[in-house]
Amino acid sequence: MPNETDHKARVLDQFAKQAASYAALINRSKDTTLPWLLEAIKPMLSDRLLDVGCGTGRFAVTLASLVEKVIGIDLTAEMLKQARQLQTEAGLTNIEWQCGDVANLPFVEGEFTIVTCRAMLHHVVEPARVLAEMSRVCAVGGHMMAMDLTPPREKIAAFDAVEILRDPSHAHVLTSAELRAIGSELGLKEIAVHSYDARMPLEPILQTSYPEAGVLDRVRQLFRIDAESGVNALGFNACLENGEIIVAYPMSMVIWEKQ
């Protein structure tokens, strides 16, 4: 397990560099999971939503018109700058952005009726601690949602290794079963699970990555070898389409009710 202080420094370094390119990638992609999520949590205009590790703010902005208030919290000021810009473009006034540590949320117990995190847990050293904090600030009867990378157990070592190469802010992935088990251990009632593959070209992903010089060429080579072999050694089901490397990120979205 990486040292927490050192890892936070890597997160700050990487996401400060990634903010603009990551925002461009996310904002032009289609969120195919949103209808499923809305059906599962049924947000109401009286809800108070906290988005933990909100990044460039797309998810918070998307849901803001459906709830009373949204707060997005993230460790990286540069990501929040992108979020504020997106909010301004959307003309929304019910969103607040805070810079802070997702493992020590600066909110009182039960303050929010919906608490979410998306593609963030693999960037923290102790995901169970973050989920415990999310549960603490979620009101009884409220909903919690966590969406993250969840490869099969036998692929995790290779998956982590190549992701750390590409993005040094990556810490570790959980399996879907491990993610669900954390919720159970917290006493949350699981109400829905959705597992899927997020397919996308590799090159736009590499354009949001800032490892040491020459590393991206190595990552590109590893994915090409895996795609050409058909072995799926890395856990991304990489393939070639018209000469372009396509990867599939294995994802799980879990929704709980706070008891």
C-alpha positions in Angstrom: 0.0 0.0 0.0 1.5 3.4 -0.9 2.2 6.0 1.7 -0.8 8.3 2.1 1.0 11.6 2.2 3.2 10.7 -0.8 0.2 9.5 -2.7 -1.8 12.6 -2.1 1.2 14.6 -3.5 1.1 12.5 -6.7 -2.7 13.0 -7.0 -2.2 16.8 -6.7 0.6 16.8 -9.2 -1.2 14.6 -11.7 -4.6 16.2 -11.6 -3.2 19.7 -11.7 -1.6 18.7 -15.0 -4.7 16.7 -16.2 -7.4 19.2 -15.4 -8.0 20.8 -18.8 -7.5 17.7 -20.9 -9.5 15.5 -18.5 -12.4 18.0 -18.6 -12.3 18.0 -22.4 -12.4 14.2 -22.5 -15.2 13.8 -20.0 -17.4 16.7 -21.3 -17.4 15.2 -24.9 -18.2 11.6 -23.8 -21.7 10.3 -23.3 -22.8 9.0 -19.9 -24.7 5.9 -20.7 -25.2 5.0 -17.1 -27.2 8.1 -16.1 -30.7 6.8 -16.9 -30.0 3.7 -14.8 -28.7 5.8 -11.9 -31.7 8.2 -11.9 -34.1 5.3 -11.9 -32.3 3.7 -9.0 -32.0 6.8 -6.7 -35.0 8.9 -8.0 -33.6 12.3 -7.0 -36.1 14.9 -5.7 -36.0 18.7 -5.6 -35.7 18.5 -1.8 -32.5 16.4 -2.0 -29.1 17.7 -0.9 -26.3 16.0 -2.9 -22.6 15.7 -2.1 -20.3 14.5 -4.9 -17.1 13.3 -3.4 -14.0 13.6 -5.6 -16.1 15.6 -8.0 -13.2 16.3 -10.4 -14.1 18.6 -13.2 -17.8 18.7 -12.1 -19.6 17.1 -14.9 -21.7 14.8 -12.8 -22.5 17.4 -10.2 -23.6 19.9 -12.9 -25.7 17.2 -14.6 -27.7 16.4 -11.4 -27.9 20.0 -10.1 -31.2 20.8 -11.8 -32.9 17.7 -10.2 -32.1 18.5 -6.6 -32.1 21.4 -4.1 -28.4 21.8 -3.6 -25.1 20.2 -4.7 -21.7 20.4 -3.1 -18.7 19.0 -5.0 -15.5 18.4 -3.0 -12.1 17.5 -4.5 -8.5 17.6 -3.4 -7.3 19.5 -6.5 -7.9 23.2 -7.0 -7.3 23.0 -10.8 -10.0 20.4 -11.2 -12.4 22.7 -9.3 -11.5 25.6 -11.6 -12.8 23.5 -14.5 -15.9 22.6 -12.5 -16.7 26.3 -11.8 -16.3 27.0 -15.5 -18.7 24.3 -16.4 -21.2 25.5 -13.8 -21.0 29.0 -15.2 -21.6 27.7 -18.8 -24.7 25.8 -17.5 -26.1 28.9 -15.7 -26.6 27.0 -12.4 -26.6 28.7 -9.0 -27.2 25.8 -6.6 -23.8 24.3 -6.7 -20.9 24.9 -4.3 -17.3 23.7 -4.7 -15.0 22.9 -1.9 -11.3 21.9 -1.9 -10.7 19.2 0.7 -9.7 15.7 1.7 -12.2 13.1 0.7 -11.1 10.9 3.6 -11.9 13.6 6.1 -15.1 15.2 4.9 -15.7 18.7 6.5 -19.5 18.1 6.9 -21.7 17.1 9.8 -23.3 13.7 10.3 -26.4 13.1 8.0 -26.0 16.4 6.2 -26.8 15.0 2.7 -29.6 12.9 1.3 -27.5 11.7 -1.7 -23.8 11.1 -1.5 -21.9 10.0 -4.6 -18.4 9.2 -5.9 -17.5 8.3 -9.5 -14.2 6.9 -10.7 -12.4 8.2 -7.6 -11.8 5.3 -5.2 -8.9 3.9 -7.2 -7.1 7.1 -6.5 -7.2 6.8 -2.7 -5.0 4.7 -0.4 -8.0 3.6 1.8 -11.2 3.4 -0.1 -13.1 1.9 2.9 -12.2 5.0 4.9 -13.6 7.3 2.2 -16.8 5.2 2.0 -17.2 5.3 5.7 -16.9 9.1 5.6 -19.5 9.2 2.9 -21.8 7.0 5.0 -21.3 9.3 8.0 -22.5 12.4 6.2 -25.4 10.6 4.5 -28.8 11.0 6.2 -30.7 7.9 7.3 -33.0 6.9 4.5 -30.7 8.6 2.0 -28.8 7.1 -0.9 -25.1 6.4 -1.4 -23.6 5.6 -4.8 -20.0 4.5 -5.7 -18.9 3.9 -9.2 -15.4 2.7 -9.9 -13.0 0.4 -11.8 -13.6 -3.2 -10.9 -11.6 -5.8 -12.9 -11.7 -9.5 -12.1 -9.5 -10.5 -9.2 -7.1 -12.4 -11.4 -6.4 -9.3 -13.5 -5.9 -6.8 -10.7 -2.1 -7.0 -10.4 -1.6 -6.4 -14.1 -4.3 -3.8 -14.3 -2.9 -1.8 -11.4 0.6 -2.0 -12.8 -0.2 -0.6 -16.2 -2.5 2.1 -14.8 0.2 3.2 -12.3 2.6 3.5 -15.3 0.1 5.6 -17.2 -1.2 7.6 -14.3 0.9 7.8 -11.1 -2.1 9.0 -9.2 -3.6 5.5 -9.5 -3.5 3.5 -6.2 -5.4 0.3 -6.4 -8.6 -1.2 -7.8 -11.2 -3.3 -6.0 -13.3 -6.1 -7.4 -17.0 -5.5 -7.6 -17.5 -8.0 -4.7 -15.0 -6.1 -2.5 -16.7 -2.8 -3.2 -20.1 -4.2 -2.3 -18.6 -5.9 0.8 -17.4 -2.5 2.1 -21.0 -1.2 1.9 -22.3 -4.2 3.7 -19.7 -3.8 6.5 -20.8 -0.2 6.9 -24.4 -1.5 7.5 -25.7 0.0 4.3 -28.6 -1.7 2.4 -27.6 -2.5 -1.1 -30.4 -1.7 -3.5 -28.9 -1.8 -7.0 -25.7 -2.9 -8.8 -24.8 -2.2 -12.4 -21.6 -3.7 -13.9 -20.5 -2.7 -17.4 -17.5 -2.0 -19.7 -16.7 1.6 -20.6 -15.1 1.2 -24.1 -13.1 4.0 -25.6 -10.0 4.6 -27.8 -6.7 4.5 -25.9 -5.2 7.6 -27.5 -7.5 10.2 -25.9 -6.9 8.6 -22.5 -3.1 8.9 -23.0 -3.6 12.5 -23.8 -4.8 13.1 -20.3 -1.8 11.2 -18.8 1.4 12.9 -17.5 3.9 10.2 -16.4 7.7 10.6 -16.9 9.0 11.1 -20.4 8.9 8.0 -22.6 6.5 6.1 -20.3 3.4 6.6 -22.6 5.2 4.9 -25.5 5.8 1.9 -23.2 2.1 1.9 -22.2 1.0 2.1 -25.8 3.3 -0.8 -26.7 1.9 -2.9 -23.8 -1.7 -2.3 -25.0 -0.8 -3.0 -28.6 0.9 -6.3 -27.7 -2.2 -7.3 -25.6 -4.6 -6.3 -28.3 -2.8 -8.2 -31.1 -2.4 -11.3 -28.9 -6.0 -11.5 -27.8 -4.8 -12.8 -24.4 -6.3 -9.9 -22.3 -3.3 -10.0 -20.0 -3.9 -6.5 -18.8 -7.6 -6.8 -17.9 -8.8 -4.2 -20.4 -10.0 -6.5 -23.2 -7.9 -4.4 -25.6 -8.6 -4.8 -29.3 -7.8 -3.2 -32.6 -10.4 -1.5 -34.7 -9.2 -0.1 -38.0 -5.7 0.0 -36.5 -6.8 1.9 -33.4 -6.4 0.4 -29.9 -9.7 0.2 -28.1 -9.8 -0.5 -24.4 -12.7 -1.5 -22.1 -12.6 -0.2 -18.5 -14.5 -2.7 -16.3 -16.8 -0.7 -14.1 -19.3 -1.3 -11.3 -21.9 1.1 -9.9 -23.3 0.2 -6.5 -26.2 2.1 -4.8 -27.0 1.7 -1.1 -29.6 3.1 1.3 -28.4 4.4 4.6 -30.1 2.5 7.4 
